[in-house]
């Protein structure tokens, strides 16, 4: 019997307004897709990788101010490596918008209904997500704070899924036997890692609803998880 469900956020319960987590509307104001397309794709991908590495290496943080500084450097480095003109002021403006404005994230259809239904069924819900300090405020601004029983965010531990440190922290926060839990994530490697602890895997296919995994149950939309609960 399922008594708890872990949820990733991106493409599981929410999606980015522009379709990209990093390249927000404010970024596109200064650097439209037509500008990006003038950059050789190999150069762009290399610039993105170089700019992202510090976010991977220095992920441990606790405040939005730290996040703002990290993303100011990210946008400045990204454009610099891609030979696009940018100033620290512009980079900070883009980063500030990304850090302090919650409209950049949109909840998937059925997400609230699902969470409210699970609470009515007395099934515990938990966020297990690779994200940043601003997500705490975003969840509050969107009005979802009371719909979760626990939260495990990567920035709190300085590591990303599927690092065991993060997964084991999530299991501790849930405080239920793993075999009584599900985990829905859009990345196969993450749910497989949790499955090793005994957690039942659900692959979120909200980004690509036509995808069918040969062995892992796929949820095309959040509400699909209700059907999987009935099977366990």
C-alpha positions as CSV (number, residue, x, y, z in Angstrom):
1,X,0.0,0.0,0.0
2,X,1.4,3.4,-1.0
3,X,1.6,5.9,1.9
4,X,4.0,8.4,0.5
5,X,5.0,9.9,-2.9
6,X,8.2,11.8,-3.8
7,X,7.9,14.3,-6.6
8,X,10.5,15.9,-8.7
9,X,9.4,19.4,-9.8
10,X,10.6,20.1,-13.3
11,X,8.4,18.4,-16.0
12,X,6.8,16.5,-13.2
13,X,4.7,19.1,-11.4
14,X,5.8,22.2,-13.2
15,X,7.4,23.5,-16.4
16,X,9.4,26.6,-17.4
17,X,7.5,29.5,-18.9
18,X,9.8,29.6,-21.9
19,X,10.4,25.9,-22.2
20,X,14.0,26.4,-20.8
21,X,14.9,26.6,-17.1
22,X,17.8,28.9,-17.7
23,X,16.9,31.0,-20.7
24,X,14.1,33.1,-19.3
25,X,11.9,35.8,-20.9
26,X,14.3,38.4,-19.4
27,X,17.2,36.6,-21.0
28,X,15.4,36.5,-24.4
29,X,14.6,40.2,-24.1
30,X,18.4,40.9,-24.5
31,X,19.3,37.8,-26.5
32,X,16.4,36.6,-28.7
33,X,16.6,33.2,-30.3
34,X,17.6,34.9,-33.6
35,X,20.7,36.2,-31.8
36,X,21.5,32.9,-30.3
37,X,21.1,31.2,-33.7
38,X,23.9,33.3,-35.1
39,X,26.3,31.6,-32.7
40,X,27.7,28.3,-33.9
41,X,25.9,25.5,-32.1
42,X,29.2,23.9,-30.9
43,X,30.3,27.2,-29.6
44,X,27.0,27.8,-27.8
45,X,26.9,24.3,-26.2
46,X,30.5,24.7,-25.0
47,X,29.7,28.2,-23.6
48,X,26.7,26.7,-21.8
49,X,28.8,23.9,-20.4
50,X,31.5,26.2,-19.2
51,X,29.0,28.6,-17.6
52,X,27.1,25.8,-15.9
53,X,30.2,24.1,-14.3
54,X,30.4,26.5,-11.4
55,X,26.7,25.9,-10.6
56,X,27.6,22.2,-10.4
57,X,30.8,22.7,-8.4
58,X,29.4,25.2,-5.9
59,X,25.8,24.1,-5.5
60,X,25.7,24.3,-1.7
61,X,23.9,27.5,-0.7
62,X,21.2,28.8,1.6
63,X,20.0,32.2,0.4
64,X,18.5,33.8,-2.6
65,X,21.3,36.3,-2.5
66,X,23.8,33.5,-3.1
67,X,21.7,32.2,-5.9
68,X,21.5,35.7,-7.4
69,X,25.3,36.0,-7.4
70,X,25.7,32.5,-8.9
71,X,23.4,33.2,-11.8
72,X,24.8,36.6,-12.4
73,X,28.1,34.9,-13.1
74,X,26.3,32.2,-15.1
75,X,24.7,34.7,-17.5
76,X,27.8,36.8,-17.8
77,X,30.0,33.7,-18.5
78,X,27.5,32.2,-20.9
79,X,27.3,35.3,-23.1
80,X,31.1,36.0,-22.8
81,X,32.0,32.5,-23.9
82,X,29.5,32.8,-26.8
83,X,31.0,36.1,-27.8
84,X,27.8,38.0,-27.1
85,X,28.1,41.5,-25.7
86,X,27.1,41.7,-22.1
87,X,27.8,43.7,-18.9
88,X,27.6,42.7,-15.3
89,X,24.6,45.0,-14.9
90,X,22.7,43.2,-17.6
91,X,23.7,39.8,-16.3
92,X,22.5,40.8,-12.8
93,X,19.2,42.1,-14.1
94,X,18.6,38.7,-15.9
95,X,19.6,36.8,-12.8
96,X,17.5,39.0,-10.5
97,X,14.5,38.3,-12.6
98,X,15.2,34.6,-12.6
99,X,15.7,34.5,-8.8
100,X,13.0,36.8,-7.5
101,X,10.1,36.5,-10.0
102,X,8.1,33.3,-9.7
103,X,6.0,33.7,-12.9
104,X,8.8,31.9,-14.8
105,X,7.4,28.6,-13.5
106,X,4.0,27.2,-14.5
107,X,2.3,24.3,-12.7
108,X,1.2,21.4,-15.0
109,X,-2.5,20.8,-15.5
110,X,-3.8,18.6,-12.8
111,X,-0.9,19.2,-10.4
112,X,-3.0,20.9,-7.7
113,X,-5.9,18.5,-8.1
114,X,-3.5,15.6,-7.7
115,X,-1.9,16.9,-4.5
116,X,-5.2,17.8,-3.0
117,X,-6.5,14.3,-3.8
118,X,-3.5,12.7,-2.3
119,X,-3.9,14.7,0.9
120,X,-7.5,13.6,1.1
121,X,-6.3,10.0,0.8
122,X,-3.8,10.7,3.7
123,X,-0.9,9.9,1.4
124,X,2.2,11.9,2.4
125,X,3.8,14.1,-0.4
126,X,7.4,15.2,-0.6
127,X,9.4,17.3,-3.0
128,X,12.8,15.8,-4.1
129,X,14.3,18.2,-6.5
130,X,17.4,19.6,-8.0
131,X,16.8,23.3,-7.5
132,X,17.8,26.6,-5.8
133,X,16.9,28.6,-2.7
134,X,14.3,30.6,-4.6
135,X,12.2,27.5,-5.0
136,X,11.0,27.9,-1.4
137,X,9.5,31.2,-2.2
138,X,8.1,30.1,-5.6
139,X,6.2,27.2,-3.9
140,X,4.8,29.8,-1.4
141,X,3.9,32.3,-4.1
142,X,2.2,29.6,-6.1
143,X,0.2,28.6,-3.1
144,X,1.5,25.0,-2.9
145,X,3.3,25.2,0.4
146,X,0.6,23.4,2.5
147,X,0.3,20.6,-0.1
148,X,3.6,19.0,0.8
149,X,4.7,17.2,4.0
150,X,8.4,17.4,3.5
151,X,11.0,19.0,1.2
152,X,14.5,17.8,0.1
153,X,16.2,20.3,-2.1
154,X,19.6,19.7,-3.7
155,X,21.0,23.1,-2.8
156,X,20.7,22.2,0.9
157,X,23.2,19.4,0.5
158,X,25.3,20.7,-2.4
159,X,24.7,17.6,-4.5
160,X,22.3,16.6,-7.3
161,X,20.2,13.5,-7.9
162,X,21.0,10.6,-8.0
163,X,23.6,11.2,-5.3
164,X,22.9,8.9,-2.4
165,X,23.3,11.8,0.1
166,X,20.3,13.5,-1.4
167,X,18.2,10.4,-1.8
168,X,18.8,9.1,1.7
169,X,18.0,12.5,3.1
170,X,14.7,12.5,1.3
171,X,13.9,9.0,2.6
172,X,14.6,10.2,6.2
173,X,12.5,13.3,5.7
174,X,9.6,11.2,4.4
175,X,9.9,8.9,7.5
176,X,8.2,5.9,5.8
177,X,9.4,2.5,4.7
178,X,10.7,2.8,1.1
179,X,8.5,0.0,-0.2
180,X,5.5,2.2,0.8
181,X,6.6,5.1,-1.3
182,X,6.6,6.1,-5.0
183,X,9.0,8.5,-6.7
184,X,8.0,10.4,-9.9
185,X,10.7,12.1,-11.8
186,X,11.3,12.9,-15.5
187,X,14.8,11.4,-15.5
188,X,15.2,7.6,-15.6
189,X,18.5,7.5,-13.8
190,X,16.9,9.2,-10.7
191,X,14.0,6.9,-10.3
192,X,16.2,3.8,-10.9
193,X,18.5,5.1,-8.1
194,X,15.5,5.4,-5.7
195,X,14.2,2.0,-6.8
196,X,17.3,0.4,-5.4
197,X,16.1,1.5,-2.0
198,X,12.8,-0.2,-2.6
199,X,10.8,2.9,-3.8
200,X,8.3,2.3,-6.6
201,X,9.4,4.2,-9.8
202,X,7.1,6.4,-12.0
203,X,8.6,8.1,-15.0
204,X,7.1,11.5,-15.8
205,X,6.6,11.9,-19.5
206,X,4.8,15.3,-19.4
207,X,7.5,16.7,-21.7
208,X,7.0,13.9,-24.2
209,X,3.6,12.2,-23.7
210,X,4.1,9.8,-26.6
211,X,7.1,8.2,-25.0
212,X,6.6,4.6,-23.6
213,X,9.3,3.0,-21.4
214,X,9.6,-0.8,-21.8
215,X,9.7,-1.5,-18.1
216,X,8.9,1.6,-16.0
217,X,5.3,3.0,-15.7
218,X,5.0,6.3,-17.4
219,X,2.7,9.2,-16.4
220,X,1.8,11.5,-19.2
221,X,0.3,14.0,-16.7
222,X,0.3,14.4,-13.0
223,X,-3.1,12.8,-12.4
224,X,-2.0,9.6,-14.0
225,X,-0.3,8.6,-10.8
226,X,-3.6,8.0,-9.2
227,X,-4.1,4.9,-11.4
228,X,-0.7,3.6,-10.5
229,X,-1.5,3.9,-6.8
230,X,-4.5,1.5,-7.3
231,X,-2.2,-1.1,-8.7
232,X,0.1,-1.3,-5.7
